[in-house]
Amino acid sequence: MKRRKGIFLVLIGAICWGVGGTISQKLFQQYGIDVNWLVTVRLLISGGLLLFVHYMTKERTQLIGVLKMKSTAIQVLIFGLMGMLAVQYTYMVSIHHGNAAVATLLQYTAPVMIIVYLVFRRQSTFTKRDMLTVVLALVGMFLLLTNGSVSTLTVPAVAVFWGILSAVALSFYTLYPIKLLKQFDSLVVVGWAMLIGGAALSLIHPPWKVNLSQLPFEAYIYLLFVIVF
């Protein structure tokens, strides 16, 4: 039952992530929404919502408990900045300079990076299945970016750069919080990481310095979906 639930949640998460990327592309390219503002607001609001849900439905002591111990507080801080903020920001910037399809597929080369990292650290062995996964991922990425011609790119190089960075960030995001998630509920870890990432970015790009009054009604619907999901 838990396995089925996990698979279901992964599917829903992937669908929301993909749809959110497509909508974000529309917001950036059609409505002129600033990528820095969107990432900041998305992290702050979503992080706050996750912590609120945990507060209302689960053990409330974990909300502060994760920050009381110096070791876990530092881990959450690192995860928030180098994991959560990095993966959200690089992905959105890649979409901004290119498109959602390329950004998403580049980001999801992260499993290849994870396989290589675990083999390098001797925490895993390199199997034939791993080899097939790596080869297919690299060939697919090559065809996507070049249409089979090494002399051309289907998207700007800057979009590829940010997309690869988002894959690196996603690898770190996947591996780093494992110990934290064994000690604390995922809503607490992810919620605080989002708030930390959003707060850090808001120091550089204050979210209140934006004018949304000229946007059409449908743009607010798109914004609501991207920010919440």
C-alpha positions in Angstrom: 0.0 0.0 0.0 2.8 2.4 0.9 4.6 1.6 -2.3 1.5 2.3 -4.4 0.9 5.6 -2.5 4.5 6.6 -3.1 4.3 5.9 -6.8 1.0 7.8 -7.0 2.5 10.8 -5.3 5.6 10.7 -7.5 3.3 10.7 -10.6 1.2 13.6 -9.3 4.4 15.5 -8.3 5.9 15.0 -11.8 2.7 16.1 -13.5 2.4 19.3 -11.4 6.1 20.0 -11.9 5.8 19.6 -15.7 2.5 21.6 -16.0 4.0 24.3 -13.7 7.0 24.6 -15.9 4.8 25.1 -19.0 2.7 27.7 -17.3 5.8 29.5 -16.0 7.1 29.7 -19.6 3.8 31.4 -20.6 4.1 33.8 -17.6 7.7 34.7 -18.5 7.4 35.1 -22.2 3.8 36.3 -22.7 3.1 38.3 -19.5 6.6 39.5 -18.7 6.6 38.1 -15.1 10.0 38.5 -13.5 11.7 35.1 -12.8 13.3 36.3 -9.6 9.9 37.5 -8.2 8.1 34.3 -9.1 10.7 32.0 -7.5 10.8 34.2 -4.3 7.0 34.3 -3.9 6.6 30.6 -4.8 9.1 29.5 -2.2 7.8 31.8 0.6 4.1 30.9 0.1 4.5 27.2 -0.6 6.9 26.8 2.3 4.4 28.6 4.6 1.6 26.4 3.4 3.5 23.2 4.0 4.4 24.2 7.6 0.8 25.2 8.2 -0.5 21.9 7.0 2.0 20.1 9.2 1.0 22.3 12.2 -2.7 21.4 11.7 -2.3 17.7 11.0 0.8 16.3 12.6 3.1 16.5 15.6 3.7 20.2 16.2 6.9 19.8 18.2 8.9 19.0 15.0 8.3 22.5 13.6 10.7 24.1 16.0 12.5 20.9 17.0 14.3 20.7 13.6 15.8 24.2 14.3 16.6 23.7 18.0 19.6 21.4 17.4 22.5 23.2 15.8 23.4 20.2 13.6 20.0 19.8 12.0 19.5 23.6 11.8 22.7 23.9 9.7 21.6 21.0 7.5 18.2 22.7 6.9 20.0 25.9 6.0 22.3 24.2 3.6 19.4 22.3 2.0 17.3 25.4 1.7 20.0 27.4 0.0 22.0 24.8 -2.1 19.1 22.4 -2.6 15.7 24.0 -2.6 16.5 27.5 -3.8 19.1 26.2 -6.3 16.8 23.7 -7.9 13.9 26.1 -8.2 15.9 29.1 -9.4 18.0 27.3 -12.0 15.0 25.5 -13.4 13.0 28.7 -13.8 15.9 30.6 -15.3 16.4 27.8 -17.8 12.7 28.1 -18.8 13.0 31.8 -19.0 15.9 31.7 -21.5 14.6 28.6 -23.4 11.5 26.6 -22.9 9.9 24.3 -20.4 10.4 21.1 -22.3 14.2 21.5 -22.6 14.6 22.7 -19.0 12.6 19.8 -17.6 14.4 17.2 -19.6 17.8 18.7 -18.8 17.0 18.7 -15.1 16.0 15.1 -15.2 19.4 14.0 -16.3 20.0 14.3 -12.5 19.6 10.5 -12.1 22.7 10.0 -14.3 24.7 12.3 -12.1 23.5 10.5 -9.0 24.5 7.1 -10.5 28.0 8.5 -11.3 28.3 10.1 -7.9 27.3 6.9 -6.0 29.6 4.8 -8.1 32.5 7.2 -7.6 31.9 7.2 -3.8 31.7 3.4 -4.0 28.2 3.4 -2.5 26.9 1.5 -5.5 28.1 -0.7 -8.4 27.8 0.3 -12.0 25.5 -2.3 -13.6 24.4 -2.9 -17.2 21.1 -1.3 -16.4 22.9 1.8 -15.1 25.0 1.9 -18.3 21.8 1.7 -20.4 20.2 4.5 -18.4 23.3 6.7 -18.8 23.6 6.1 -22.6 19.9 6.6 -23.3 19.8 9.8 -21.2 22.9 11.3 -22.9 21.7 10.3 -26.4 18.2 11.7 -25.7 19.7 15.0 -24.4 22.0 15.3 -27.5 19.1 14.8 -29.9 16.8 17.2 -28.0 19.4 20.0 -28.0 20.8 19.6 -31.5 18.1 17.8 -33.6 21.0 15.4 -34.5 23.3 18.1 -35.8 26.4 19.0 -33.7 26.6 22.4 -35.3 23.3 23.8 -34.0 21.4 24.2 -30.7 17.6 24.2 -30.6 17.7 26.5 -27.6 20.1 29.3 -26.5 23.3 28.1 -24.8 22.4 30.0 -21.7 19.3 27.9 -21.3 21.4 24.7 -21.6 23.8 26.1 -19.0 21.1 26.8 -16.4 19.4 23.5 -17.3 22.5 21.5 -16.5 22.9 23.5 -13.3 19.4 22.5 -12.4 20.3 18.9 -12.8 23.3 19.3 -10.5 21.0 21.1 -8.0 18.4 18.3 -8.2 21.1 15.7 -7.6 22.1 17.5 -4.4 18.5 18.1 -3.5 17.8 14.4 -3.8 20.8 13.1 -1.9 21.5 15.6 0.8 18.4 15.6 3.0 18.2 11.8 3.5 19.4 12.0 7.1 17.1 14.9 7.9 14.1 13.0 6.4 14.8 10.0 8.7 14.5 12.3 11.7 11.8 14.7 10.7 8.6 14.8 8.7 9.1 15.8 5.0 6.6 18.7 5.4 8.8 20.2 8.1 12.1 19.7 6.1 10.7 20.9 2.8 8.7 23.7 4.3 11.6 25.3 6.2 13.9 24.8 3.2 11.4 26.7 1.0 11.1 29.5 3.6 14.8 29.8 4.0 15.4 29.8 0.2 12.6 32.4 -0.4 13.8 34.6 2.5 17.4 34.5 1.1 16.3 35.5 -2.4 14.0 38.2 -1.1 17.0 40.0 0.3 18.3 40.4 -3.3 14.9 40.7 -5.1 12.3 42.0 -2.7 8.9 40.4 -3.7 6.9 43.5 -2.8 8.7 45.5 -5.5 6.5 44.5 -8.4 3.5 45.9 -10.2 0.9 43.2 -11.2 -2.0 45.6 -11.8 -1.8 45.4 -15.6 -2.1 41.6 -15.8 -5.2 40.1 -17.3 -7.4 37.9 -15.1 -6.1 34.6 -16.6 -2.5 35.5 -15.6 -3.5 35.5 -11.9 -4.9 32.0 -12.3 -1.7 30.8 -13.8 0.3 32.5 -11.1 -1.8 30.9 -8.4 -1.2 27.4 -9.9 2.6 27.9 -10.2 2.9 29.3 -6.7 0.8 26.7 -4.9 1.7 23.6 -6.9 
